[in-house]
Amino acid sequence: MRVVVDLNRCQGYAQCAFLAPDVFRMHGDEALLYVPQAGAEQRERLAQAVAACPVQAILVDDGEDGQHTLPAGALADGTGGHGGGGW
């Protein structure tokens, strides 16, 4: 699954890092690092992280048709975000 975070929108609330620590982590107080490709085993945790983001900065493409986010909501079209680069 492809993960995209709009780092311009992200405010560093760290809910995603708490809910999906294998995908997201905070570097310092405000910088978010994330893994841009997550395995299917992270599906439930990613859904929780997307739902918990107070500024809706996280999009997840589930890979099935390229147009799904987790949970259902806005479409992930590959635009409007920055690549993570992992850690």
N, C-alpha and C positions, 0 to 999 in steps of 0.2 A: 504494500500500500504506500502511496506517495503522500508525504506530509508536507504542507506548505504553511508557513506562518507569516502573516503580514507584520513584519518587525516595525513598521511605522505605526501600526495600530496597537501593537502589544505594549502594555503598561507595566509589565513585570509583576503581576499579581501572583504568579507561580502556582496557580491551581493546577495547571497542566503537569508541572514537575512533580507535584504531590501525587497526582492520580496516575501518571504514566512515566515513572522515573527511568524506565529503560529507553524512552524516546526523547524526553525533555529534561533539561536541568538548567539551573540558574548559575551564571558565572558572575559573582558579585551580587549586588542588590538589584540590578535592573537588566542585565544582559542575559537573554535567553539563548541557549544552545539547543539544537535538536537534530535528530537523525532524520534525513529526508526520505529514507526508504525504511519502512517498518514491516515486520513480518505479520502474517495473518493472526498469529497468537496474541498480538497486541490490539486486536480489533475492539474488544470490550473496553479496555483501558483508554484507547484513543477516543472512543465514543463518549466516555465519561469526561475526558479532558476537553473535547470540543464543546460539550454541553455546559461545562463549568466555566469556560472562558468568559469573563464579564464583558469583554469588548469584541467578542466573536472574531478573533484574529487567526483562528486555526481552521484550515481546510484539509480534508483527507480524501484522496481519490482511492476508492476501494479496488480499482483495477479491473472491475468487471465490465464497465462500459465507458469509463473515464468521466462520468458525469455525476458521481455520487459524493456526498459528504457524509460524515458521521457526526451526529445523527442526521436524519433527513432534514433538509433545510435548503440553504443557498447552494447553487451548483458550483462545483470545483471545475473551472475552465482553464486552470493553469496560469491565470493572470492575477495580478494584484498582490503578489507575495514575493518573498525573497527566499532563495535556497538556504538551507540550514548549514550544510557542510559537516555536520556531526561534531564529535569531539574526539 
